[in-house]
Amino acid sequence: MKKRLYLIAMAYPLLFQSALADTRDDVWAAMQRCQAIADDRTWLECTYGAKQPMRAKLGLPPAPDYQQRLVPSQPLPASANFPPPRAASASASTPSPRAAPKPRASFLGDASPIVVSTLARVQYDDQDAFIVTLDNGQVWRQVNAELGRKVPLRKGSRVSIRPGVLWSYNLTSEEDPRFYKVERRS
């Protein structure tokens, strides 16, 4: 009887270790598929999306959809058509209006804006957090919403988004002197 209990006690951790290894293997394989992406920003977003199986297993909030969609479903050939890195791009001197800002958020923040644009669309979710679409196509969501208090933003208002403290971002409007913590959605 003691021997049987000993064997069960020894085998028990192996059951969980193999399940952990399976999820880790899935994440590692997905991250390897991201290697075919030449653009550094896109590659980084892809690796974040590749970690979704582990996030789901641990009960963490999911990675944004745009990151998950970047992960190739199967290994890509070396000739896959991805945009070249920005430094090698011929149009690097003239950024497109939909180009993503270079994130400069840091531990202590930075006073210079990364985005100055007008609001093309303003929505509110069920927690009264605003979701704004800028003229350049970027979508930002408020992360410090107070239930029952909607922020008075209007379509056409000019806003600035600046890096905040601890790698966060702050949105300010011409009409409202307060700043609101936001996260990039797409």
Secondary structure as GFF3:
##gff-version 3
##sequence-region A 1 186
A	DSSP	alpha_helix	2	33	.	.	.	ID=ss1
A	DSSP	three_ten_helix	34	36	.	.	.	ID=ss2
A	DSSP	alpha_helix	40	50	.	.	.	ID=ss3
A	DSSP	alpha_helix	52	57	.	.	.	ID=ss4
A	DSSP	alpha_helix	65	70	.	.	.	ID=ss5
A	DSSP	three_ten_helix	86	88	.	.	.	ID=ss6
A	DSSP	beta_strand	115	124	.	.	.	ID=ss7
A	DSSP	beta_strand	130	134	.	.	.	ID=ss8
A	DSSP	beta_strand	139	142	.	.	.	ID=ss9
A	DSSP	beta_strand	158	163	.	.	.	ID=ss10
A	DSSP	beta_strand	169	173	.	.	.	ID=ss11
A	DSSP	beta_strand	179	184	.	.	.	ID=ss12
###
